Amino acid sequence: MILDQSISGFELTEVIARCARERPLAVGFYTYHEAREKIAQAMAALRARFKALGIICGGPGAFDDLRYLRSGCDFVVRGEGERALPELLAAVGRDGPFDAIKGLSFLDGAGKGVRTPERELEPDLDAIPPPTWIRRSSTTPTLTALSARRPP
């Protein structure tokens, strides 16, 4: 389940009900500065209610990684996530290691923040998958895009 406040606003009660109903293995949040408090509160509430739920976030707000990690997020993907996220999901499936995944933040066993080295930018922009259009209504597809690297 991916939650993107910029596309479709969500209320915490709706997110909790959806998680209870659908029982996802993980929830991903698209983060950005203006919604950081709402996202951090949602993460904390989900962590309190669903202890085993994986919580991952990324997006332009990922620079605030410690805020999200201390709010209950398991992993913050910093920078381009097209390579990091599949590596992270594979590592989760085998219980690590996570420290070899570039562009990742997480808390170690002692609760200390770990920031792996930054991931290099993909030199071949055509290798980055094109964005996925999300249909919010029956009439107009919607896309959240940062086109600093690859236009939609």
C-alpha positions as CSV (number, residue, x, y, z in Angstrom):
1,M,0.0,0.0,0.0
2,I,1.5,3.4,-1.0
3,L,0.2,6.6,0.5
4,D,0.8,9.8,-1.3
5,Q,-0.8,12.8,0.4
6,S,-0.1,15.0,-2.6
7,I,-2.3,12.8,-4.8
8,S,-5.0,11.7,-2.5
9,G,-5.3,13.2,1.0
10,F,-5.7,10.5,3.7
11,E,-7.2,10.6,7.1
12,L,-5.5,8.5,9.7
13,T,-8.7,6.7,10.7
14,E,-9.1,5.7,7.1
15,V,-5.5,4.4,6.8
16,I,-5.9,2.4,10.0
17,A,-9.2,0.9,8.8
18,R,-7.6,0.1,5.5
19,C,-4.6,-1.6,7.1
20,A,-6.9,-3.6,9.4
21,R,-9.1,-4.7,6.4
22,E,-6.3,-5.4,3.8
23,R,-3.5,-6.5,6.1
24,P,-0.6,-5.3,3.9
25,L,2.9,-6.5,4.5
26,A,4.2,-2.9,4.2
27,V,3.0,0.7,3.8
28,G,5.0,3.2,1.8
29,F,4.8,6.9,2.3
30,Y,5.7,9.5,-0.3
31,T,7.2,12.3,1.9
32,Y,7.5,16.0,1.3
33,H,8.3,18.9,3.7
34,E,4.8,20.4,4.0
35,A,3.2,17.0,5.1
36,R,6.0,15.8,7.4
37,E,4.1,16.2,10.6
38,K,1.0,14.4,9.3
39,I,3.1,11.6,7.8
40,A,5.1,11.2,11.1
41,Q,1.9,11.0,13.1
42,A,0.5,8.4,10.7
43,M,3.6,6.3,11.0
44,A,3.5,6.5,14.8
45,A,-0.1,5.5,14.9
46,L,0.4,2.6,12.5
47,R,3.5,1.4,14.4
48,A,1.4,1.4,17.7
49,R,-1.4,-0.5,16.2
50,F,0.4,-2.9,13.7
51,K,3.7,-4.0,15.3
52,A,4.7,-6.2,12.4
53,L,3.7,-3.8,9.6
54,G,6.7,-2.7,7.5
55,I,6.8,1.1,7.1
56,I,9.0,2.6,4.4
57,C,9.2,6.1,3.0
58,G,11.0,8.0,0.3
59,G,10.5,11.1,-1.7
60,P,11.8,14.7,-1.5
61,G,11.1,14.8,2.3
62,A,13.5,11.9,2.9
63,F,16.2,14.3,4.1
64,D,14.2,14.3,7.4
65,D,15.0,10.7,7.9
66,L,15.5,10.6,11.7
67,R,12.1,12.2,12.2
68,Y,10.4,9.4,10.3
69,L,12.6,6.6,11.8
70,R,11.8,7.9,15.3
71,S,8.1,7.9,14.4
72,G,8.1,4.2,13.6
73,C,9.3,4.1,10.1
74,D,11.6,1.1,9.4
75,F,13.5,2.4,6.4
76,V,13.9,5.7,4.6
77,V,15.0,5.5,1.0
78,R,17.0,8.7,0.2
79,G,17.6,9.8,-3.4
80,E,16.4,7.9,-6.4
81,G,14.6,4.8,-5.2
82,E,14.3,2.9,-8.5
83,R,17.3,0.7,-7.6
84,A,17.3,1.0,-3.8
85,L,13.7,-0.1,-3.2
86,P,14.0,-3.5,-5.0
87,E,17.3,-4.1,-3.2
88,L,15.6,-3.2,0.1
89,L,12.6,-5.5,-0.5
90,A,15.0,-8.4,-1.4
91,A,17.0,-7.7,1.8
92,V,13.8,-7.6,4.0
93,G,12.9,-11.0,2.6
94,R,16.1,-12.5,3.8
95,D,16.4,-10.4,7.0
96,G,19.3,-8.2,5.8
97,P,21.9,-7.1,5.5
98,F,20.7,-3.5,5.0
99,D,24.0,-1.6,5.4
100,A,25.1,-2.5,1.9
101,I,22.1,-0.7,0.3
102,K,23.2,2.8,-0.8
103,G,20.8,5.7,-0.1
104,L,19.1,4.0,2.9
105,S,18.5,5.1,6.5
106,F,17.4,2.9,9.4
107,L,17.8,2.5,13.1
108,D,20.3,-0.2,14.3
109,G,19.6,-2.6,17.1
110,A,20.6,0.1,19.7
111,G,18.2,2.7,18.2
112,K,21.0,4.7,16.6
113,G,20.4,6.2,13.1
114,V,22.3,4.6,10.3
115,R,22.8,6.4,7.0
116,T,24.4,4.3,4.2
117,P,26.4,6.2,1.6
118,E,24.5,8.1,-1.0
119,R,23.6,6.2,-4.1
120,E,25.1,7.5,-7.4
121,L,22.6,9.1,-9.8
122,E,21.6,6.8,-12.6
123,P,23.6,8.1,-15.6
124,D,21.2,6.6,-18.2
125,L,17.9,8.4,-17.6
126,D,16.2,6.0,-20.1
127,A,17.0,3.2,-17.7
128,I,14.8,4.8,-15.1
129,P,11.3,3.3,-15.4
130,P,8.7,5.8,-16.6
131,P,6.2,7.0,-14.0
132,T,3.0,5.2,-13.3
133,W,-0.2,7.1,-13.8
134,I,-2.6,6.7,-10.9
135,R,-6.3,6.9,-11.8
136,R,-8.1,8.7,-9.0
137,S,-11.3,9.0,-10.9
138,S,-12.9,7.6,-14.0
139,T,-11.9,10.7,-16.0
140,T,-8.3,11.9,-15.3
141,P,-5.2,10.0,-14.4
142,T,-2.9,11.7,-11.9
143,L,0.9,11.7,-11.5
144,T,3.1,13.1,-8.8
145,A,6.4,13.7,-10.5
146,L,9.7,15.5,-9.8
147,S,11.1,16.1,-13.2
148,A,14.5,17.3,-12.1
149,R,16.0,14.1,-13.5
150,R,13.6,12.4,-15.9
151,P,10.5,14.1,-17.4
152,P,7.3,12.1,-17.3
